[in-house]
Amino acid sequence: MAYRNLGRSALKVSPLCLGAMMFGGETDEAASKRIIDKAFEQGINFIDTADVYHGGRSEEIVGRAIAAQRDNWVVATKFGFPFAQGPNEQGQSRKWIYQSVEASLKRLGTDYIDILYFHRALPDVPLDEAVRAVGDLIRQGKVRYFGVSNFRGWRIAEIVRLADQMGMDRPVASEPLYNIVDRTAEVEQLPAAAHYGLGVVPYSPLARGVLTGKYAVDAPPPGDSRAGRGDRRIHQTEWRAESLRIATEIANYAVERGTTPVAFALAWVLKNRHVSSTIAGPRTEAHWDSYIDALNLQLGPDDETFVDSLVAPGHASTPGYTDPGYPVEGRKTRT
């Protein structure tokens, strides 16, 4: 395994990060453990979960599965999304961050978290209280590093400024949405992360399964797929006719090239020198097996030209498309 530094930190991570979002839900514990064990044997040392994934079940399953090799894993989890109905059981208050981290530690069965992510940006919520709280948790030894997920470039700059002002280490990772059919992170998120020394760890490199080529443009999705199950996020984001058509072109190109669309899409993300690792979240063991091939696939200029012909750098596949997870904040009308 050719491990990479996570940004400018000394932390080494595998190019594929095992995403645990399905564990404890669509993927039962036995299958989750088989996937985790196989990934570890293959040299994967980076695993990503969150407090809200299946009400904490993902963290519990991850914790039990890695217990025997805990110190060999880089474990990332997150805080910030609503966990329950209470007004303080979400967000970025010191109270909730402390409570969330203590609960995550308990579910993971460990006494430290390697990387703690802000799960999302919250408009109109000051960052300084949250950054101080995370800094205190780092000083207490409960958190080793921190990162940000779904942050625009200016928020990355602001959180770096606050860390510098408070005399604490900067964040080490940024986790944006990034794949062939949504390249908008190239405009400012990736350059900002690189400028400030954060490693980029994209999620959804397969566009929530669209880039596997399993969806037909003019046919209903398979019943056991994310789109077929009515998954809200895929219908908000990648379930677009333009993306489905592009996925078909990629699948045909990959076959001609002697590889698979899955390996090609993952390898394309990993080819970006700003990217330290990418999150690959399997639902089945067969899914995970299909991801590993990306580590041995070398892409060249012709492949870059092909992708650029499908989706222009810095753009999404669909004109005028905006991911609801990245709302446009720049126009607020006067009352």
Phi, psi and omega per residue, in radians:
M1 nan 2.220 3.114
A2 -1.593 1.589 -3.093
Y3 -1.234 2.646 -3.127
R4 -2.128 2.562 3.001
N5 -1.177 2.453 3.071
L6 -1.444 1.712 -3.053
G7 1.057 -2.402 3.130
R8 -1.586 0.109 3.087
S9 -1.314 2.929 3.087
A10 -1.541 0.005 -3.100
L11 -1.298 2.263 -3.137
K12 -1.768 2.270 3.135
V13 -2.292 2.697 3.075
S14 -1.276 2.604 -3.135
P15 -1.055 -0.533 3.012
L16 -1.745 2.255 3.048
C17 -1.832 2.205 -3.108
L18 -1.306 1.959 3.131
G19 -1.473 2.234 -3.028
A20 -1.848 0.385 -3.054
M21 -1.126 -0.539 -3.118
M22 -1.450 -0.301 -3.036
F23 -1.214 2.272 -3.109
G24 1.606 -0.043 3.097
G25 -2.248 -1.758 3.119
E26 -1.094 -0.451 3.138
T27 -1.959 2.057 -3.084
D28 -1.293 3.031 -3.020
E29 -1.119 -0.695 -3.107
A30 -1.098 -0.809 3.130
A31 -1.171 -0.650 3.117
S32 -1.065 -0.770 -3.126
K33 -1.153 -0.668 3.103
R34 -1.073 -0.764 -3.138
I35 -1.115 -0.793 -3.124
I36 -1.094 -0.793 -3.139
D37 -1.092 -0.734 -3.137
K38 -1.129 -0.780 3.136
A39 -1.036 -0.736 3.136
F40 -1.090 -0.750 3.119
E41 -1.100 -0.507 -3.139
Q42 -1.462 -0.051 3.091
G43 1.773 0.040 3.088
I44 -1.220 2.294 -3.134
N45 -2.214 0.159 -3.008
F46 -2.175 2.193 -3.120
I47 -2.359 2.445 -3.012
D48 -2.172 2.224 3.094
T49 -2.439 -2.936 3.110
A50 -2.801 2.713 -3.115
D51 -1.073 -0.560 -3.049
V52 -1.564 -0.117 -3.117
Y53 -1.155 1.943 -3.138
H54 0.927 0.787 3.055
G55 1.063 0.509 3.137
G56 1.680 -0.147 -3.115
R57 -1.110 -0.633 3.127
S58 -1.029 -0.841 3.127
E59 -1.048 -0.734 -3.134
E60 -1.068 -0.788 -3.123
I61 -1.166 -0.760 3.108
V62 -1.043 -0.806 -3.117
G63 -1.016 -0.792 -3.139
R64 -1.190 -0.667 -3.067
A65 -1.217 -0.574 -3.063
I66 -1.739 0.032 -2.986
A67 -0.914 -0.731 -3.063
A68 -1.251 -0.373 3.134
Q69 -2.149 0.533 -2.991
R70 -0.875 -0.816 -3.046
D71 -1.267 -0.198 3.083
N72 -1.551 -0.114 -3.124
W73 -1.811 2.516 2.921
V74 -1.730 1.898 -3.032
V75 -1.784 2.149 3.092
A76 -1.981 2.357 3.005
T77 -2.425 -3.139 -2.953
K78 -2.454 2.859 3.017
F79 -2.436 2.818 2.989
G80 2.210 -0.594 3.097
F81 -1.329 2.663 3.128
P82 -1.008 2.266 3.118
F83 -1.780 -0.523 3.118
A84 -2.580 -2.916 -3.017
Q85 -1.509 -0.310 -3.051
G86 -1.141 2.580 -3.107
P87 -1.125 -0.397 -3.140
N88 -1.860 0.227 3.080
E89 -1.774 0.769 3.140
Q90 -3.032 3.062 2.993
G91 1.491 -2.656 -2.980
Q92 -2.329 0.528 3.050
S93 -1.333 2.712 3.050
R94 -0.989 -0.741 -3.130
K95 -0.985 -0.865 -3.076
W96 -1.260 -0.657 3.142
I97 -1.084 -0.797 3.111
Y98 -1.078 -0.806 -3.117
Q99 -1.116 -0.742 -3.131
S100 -1.107 -0.791 -3.118
V101 -1.139 -0.758 3.118
E102 -1.051 -0.701 3.125
A103 -1.197 -0.688 3.109
S104 -1.122 -0.742 3.105
L105 -1.028 -0.717 -3.139
K106 -1.160 -0.797 -3.130
R107 -1.153 -0.666 3.141
L108 -1.335 -0.236 3.140
G109 1.139 0.668 -3.099
T110 -2.407 2.934 3.113
D111 -1.879 0.108 3.059
Y112 -2.687 2.633 3.060
I113 -1.917 2.281 -3.115
D114 -1.228 -0.865 -3.139
I115 -2.313 2.150 3.081
L116 -1.886 2.066 -3.122
Y117 -1.705 2.443 2.723
F118 -1.167 2.076 -3.003
H119 -1.247 -0.488 -3.115
R120 -2.787 2.847 3.029
A121 -1.473 2.464 3.108
L122 -2.052 1.885 3.119
P123 -1.019 2.514 3.067
D124 1.177 0.248 3.052
V125 -1.963 2.071 3.134
P126 -1.048 2.486 -3.112
L127 -1.527 -0.319 -2.952
D128 -1.116 -0.700 3.132
E129 -1.069 -0.748 -3.116
A130 -1.183 -0.715 -3.139
V131 -1.122 -0.731 3.093
R132 -1.068 -0.730 -3.130
A133 -1.102 -0.775 3.112
V134 -1.121 -0.698 3.088
G135 -1.051 -0.690 3.101
D136 -1.144 -0.690 3.120
L137 -1.159 -0.603 3.063
I138 -1.142 -0.781 3.125
R139 -1.110 -0.527 3.107
Q140 -1.360 -0.163 3.139
G141 1.482 0.092 -3.131
K142 -1.446 -0.369 3.111
V143 -2.306 2.385 -3.134
R144 -1.607 -0.769 -3.127
Y145 -2.466 2.897 3.005
F146 -2.360 2.849 -3.118
G147 -2.595 -3.118 -3.128
V148 -2.272 2.558 3.112
S149 -2.212 2.365 3.115
N150 1.101 0.567 3.086
F151 -1.697 2.312 2.981
R152 -1.174 2.916 -3.079
G153 -1.052 -0.696 -3.097
W154 -1.187 -0.539 3.095
R155 -1.283 -0.573 3.029
I156 -1.054 -0.797 3.124
A157 -1.081 -0.701 -3.106
E158 -1.190 -0.697 -3.121
I159 -1.236 -0.551 3.035
V160 -1.154 -0.767 3.127
R161 -1.040 -0.765 -3.137
L162 -1.127 -0.737 3.121
A163 -1.068 -0.779 3.111
D164 -1.070 -0.756 -3.123
Q165 -1.096 -0.610 -3.102
M166 -1.546 -0.010 3.104
G167 1.245 0.529 3.123
M168 -2.069 2.888 3.136
D169 -1.126 2.544 3.094
R170 -1.228 2.830 3.010
P171 -1.076 2.628 -3.086
V172 -1.829 -0.187 -3.040
A173 -2.590 2.552 2.984
S174 -2.147 2.326 -3.078
E175 -2.049 1.562 3.128
P176 -1.743 2.860 2.906
L177 -1.273 2.271 -3.116
Y178 -2.802 2.146 3.086
N179 -2.821 3.114 -3.045
I180 -1.067 -0.631 -3.084
V181 -1.642 0.062 2.977
D182 -2.530 1.635 -3.067
R183 -1.796 0.283 -3.056
T184 -1.118 -0.404 3.104
A185 -1.117 -0.345 -3.134
E186 -1.202 -0.344 -3.044
V187 -1.220 -0.871 -3.112
E188 -2.514 -0.416 -3.133
Q189 -1.164 -0.858 -3.123
L190 -1.188 -0.798 3.097
P191 -1.079 -0.660 3.121
A192 -1.126 -0.783 3.124
A193 -1.054 -0.776 -3.139
A194 -1.108 -0.743 -3.114
H195 -1.061 -0.701 -3.072
Y196 -1.651 0.081 3.008
G197 1.546 0.237 3.115
L198 -1.509 2.415 2.972
G199 -1.334 2.500 3.128
V200 -1.715 2.239 -3.127
V201 -2.207 1.418 -3.047
P202 -1.142 2.559 2.961
Y203 -1.856 2.870 -3.130
S204 0.995 0.808 3.122
P205 -1.142 -0.347 3.100
L206 -1.758 0.275 3.131
A207 0.935 0.852 3.131
R208 0.942 0.643 3.063
G209 1.685 -0.222 -3.129
V210 -1.054 -0.692 -3.062
L211 -1.373 0.024 2.994
T212 -1.285 -0.302 -3.108
G213 1.453 0.165 -3.059
K214 -1.433 -0.196 -3.115
Y215 -1.746 2.314 3.044
A216 -1.545 2.597 -3.071
V217 -1.129 -0.733 -3.010
D218 -1.997 0.579 -3.137
A219 -2.412 2.653 3.099
P220 -1.110 2.618 -3.133
P221 -1.229 2.678 3.061
P222 -0.973 2.498 -3.060
G223 -1.093 -0.497 -3.103
D224 -1.621 0.119 3.131
S225 -1.564 2.943 3.115
R226 -1.064 -0.757 3.122
A227 -1.149 -0.698 -3.139
G228 -1.166 -0.557 3.113
R229 -1.399 -0.052 3.130
G230 1.380 0.458 3.129
D231 -0.977 2.190 -3.020
R232 -1.097 -0.762 -3.027
R233 -1.193 -0.653 3.132
I234 -1.188 -0.600 3.124
H235 -1.290 -0.424 3.041
Q236 -1.344 -0.458 -2.930
T237 -2.066 -1.407 -2.903
E238 -1.571 -0.100 -3.140
W239 -1.438 1.282 -3.104
R240 -2.292 2.465 -3.062
A241 -0.987 -0.688 -3.137
E242 -1.062 -0.739 -3.131
S243 -1.190 -0.667 3.124
L244 -1.128 -0.702 3.118
R245 -1.156 -0.714 3.119
I246 -1.134 -0.671 3.114
A247 -1.055 -0.655 3.101
T248 -1.136 -0.732 3.103
E249 -1.106 -0.710 3.126
I250 -1.137 -0.719 3.132
A251 -1.060 -0.768 3.123
N252 -1.131 -0.743 3.135
Y253 -1.101 -0.744 -3.111
A254 -1.102 -0.725 3.129
V255 -1.091 -0.776 3.113
E256 -1.083 -0.520 -3.109
R257 -1.487 -0.120 3.111
G258 1.480 0.449 3.121
T259 -2.386 -2.897 3.141
T260 -1.990 2.728 3.085
P261 -1.084 -0.551 3.114
V262 -1.122 -0.895 -3.135
A263 -1.086 -0.699 -3.118
F264 -1.122 -0.823 -3.103
A265 -1.112 -0.724 3.114
L266 -1.190 -0.770 -3.130
A267 -1.098 -0.607 3.120
W268 -1.110 -0.752 3.093
V269 -1.102 -0.778 -3.093
L270 -1.220 -0.325 3.128
K271 -1.243 -0.379 3.126
N272 -1.203 2.116 -3.033
R273 -1.186 -0.264 3.056
H274 -1.313 -0.330 -3.021
V275 -1.533 2.183 3.072
S276 -1.526 -0.684 -3.084
S277 -2.789 2.793 3.053
T278 -2.287 2.518 -3.078
I279 -1.446 2.124 3.094
A280 -2.035 1.921 -3.017
G281 -1.860 1.755 -3.096
P282 -1.443 2.645 2.949
R283 -1.701 -0.520 -3.125
T284 -2.254 2.893 3.086
E285 -1.127 -0.619 3.104
A286 -1.111 -0.647 3.065
H287 -1.026 -0.847 -3.119
W288 -1.056 -0.744 3.141
D289 -1.008 -0.607 -3.115
S290 -1.286 -0.370 -3.110
Y291 -1.324 -0.626 -2.988
I292 -1.055 -0.543 -3.121
D293 -1.018 -0.429 -3.117
A294 -1.091 -0.474 -3.078
L295 -1.232 -0.323 -3.129
N296 -1.888 0.111 -3.101
L297 -1.695 2.127 3.128
Q298 -1.753 2.178 3.112
L299 -1.787 2.648 -3.126
G300 -2.254 -2.989 -3.099
P301 -1.016 -0.633 -3.141
D302 -1.122 -0.634 3.105
D303 -1.172 -0.702 3.094
E304 -1.099 -0.740 3.129
T305 -1.091 -0.720 3.121
F306 -1.059 -0.864 -3.132
V307 -1.098 -0.738 3.121
D308 -1.053 -0.525 3.123
S309 -1.265 -0.360 3.133
L310 -1.572 -0.792 -3.125
V311 -2.408 2.126 -3.116
A312 -1.150 2.545 3.103
P313 -0.902 2.341 3.090
G314 1.442 0.050 -3.079
H315 -2.092 2.886 2.961
A316 -1.687 2.944 -3.104
S317 -1.143 -0.428 -2.971
T318 -1.973 2.146 3.099
P319 -1.026 2.354 3.098
G320 1.337 0.106 -3.103
Y321 -1.357 2.354 3.036
T322 -2.311 2.156 3.087
D323 -1.149 2.225 3.088
P324 -1.023 -0.381 3.085
G325 -1.289 -0.222 3.097
Y326 -2.228 1.194 -3.069
P327 -1.115 2.625 3.058
V328 -1.356 2.129 -3.013
E329 -1.898 0.000 -2.926
G330 -1.496 -0.042 3.077
R331 -2.196 1.941 3.041
K332 -2.168 2.097 -3.054
T333 -1.365 2.646 3.084
R334 -1.312 2.568 3.096
T335 -1.630 nan nan
